[in-house]
Amino acid sequence: MGSLSIWHWLIVLLVVVLIFGTKKLRNIGEDLGGAVKGFKEGMKSEEESHKQLAQDDKTIEGEAKEKTQTKV
């Protein structure tokens, strides 16, 4: 059992196209491409937010709570 030749891959591709059809395969490709694009944009925006936080490290957002003193 060696590796598959180009003819084997072409037959597999032909069978996949016959089973699913070109329209369904195109839709799957578009969905996959959109997911990858969204993932890349999300990673880019996260990197930008980390850079901004590094530059603005003096700013702390949130609410300060009073510290209660306990008697010992």
C-alpha positions as CSV (number, residue, x, y, z in Angstrom):
1,M,0.0,0.0,0.0
2,G,2.0,3.0,-1.3
3,S,0.9,6.6,-1.4
4,L,-2.0,7.6,-3.6
5,S,-1.2,8.8,-7.1
6,I,-2.8,11.8,-8.8
7,W,-5.3,9.5,-10.6
8,H,-6.6,8.2,-7.2
9,W,-7.1,11.8,-6.0
10,L,-9.0,12.7,-9.2
11,I,-11.3,9.7,-8.8
12,V,-11.9,10.6,-5.1
13,L,-12.7,14.3,-6.2
14,L,-15.1,13.1,-8.9
15,V,-17.0,10.9,-6.4
16,V,-17.2,13.7,-3.9
17,V,-18.6,16.1,-6.6
18,L,-21.1,13.5,-7.7
19,I,-22.3,12.9,-4.2
20,F,-22.5,16.5,-2.9
21,G,-22.9,18.5,-6.0
22,T,-20.9,21.6,-7.0
23,K,-23.4,24.1,-5.4
24,K,-23.2,22.5,-1.9
25,L,-19.4,22.2,-2.2
26,R,-19.2,25.9,-3.1
27,N,-21.4,26.9,-0.1
28,I,-19.2,24.8,2.2
29,G,-16.1,26.6,0.8
30,E,-17.7,30.0,1.3
31,D,-18.7,29.2,4.8
32,L,-15.2,27.9,5.7
33,G,-13.6,30.9,4.1
34,G,-15.8,33.3,6.1
35,A,-15.0,31.5,9.3
36,V,-11.3,31.7,8.6
37,K,-11.6,35.4,7.8
38,G,-13.6,36.1,10.9
39,F,-11.0,34.2,13.0
40,K,-8.2,36.3,11.5
41,E,-10.0,39.6,12.2
42,G,-10.7,38.5,15.7
43,M,-7.1,37.7,16.3
44,K,-6.0,41.0,14.8
45,S,-8.4,43.0,17.0
46,E,-7.3,41.1,20.1
47,E,-3.6,41.9,19.3
48,E,-4.5,45.6,18.8
49,S,-6.3,45.7,22.2
50,H,-3.3,44.1,23.9
51,K,-1.0,46.8,22.3
52,Q,-3.4,49.5,23.5
53,L,-3.5,48.1,27.0
54,A,0.3,48.0,27.0
55,Q,0.4,51.7,26.1
56,D,-2.3,52.7,28.5
57,D,-1.1,50.5,31.4
58,K,-1.6,53.5,33.9
59,T,-5.4,53.4,33.3
60,I,-7.3,51.0,35.5
61,E,-11.0,50.5,34.7
62,G,-13.3,49.2,37.4
63,E,-14.7,50.1,40.7
64,A,-12.8,50.6,43.9
65,K,-14.3,49.0,47.0
66,E,-13.6,50.3,50.5
67,K,-11.4,48.2,52.6
68,T,-13.0,47.4,55.9
69,Q,-10.9,47.5,59.0
70,T,-11.2,44.5,61.3
71,K,-10.5,44.7,65.0
72,V,-8.1,42.2,66.4
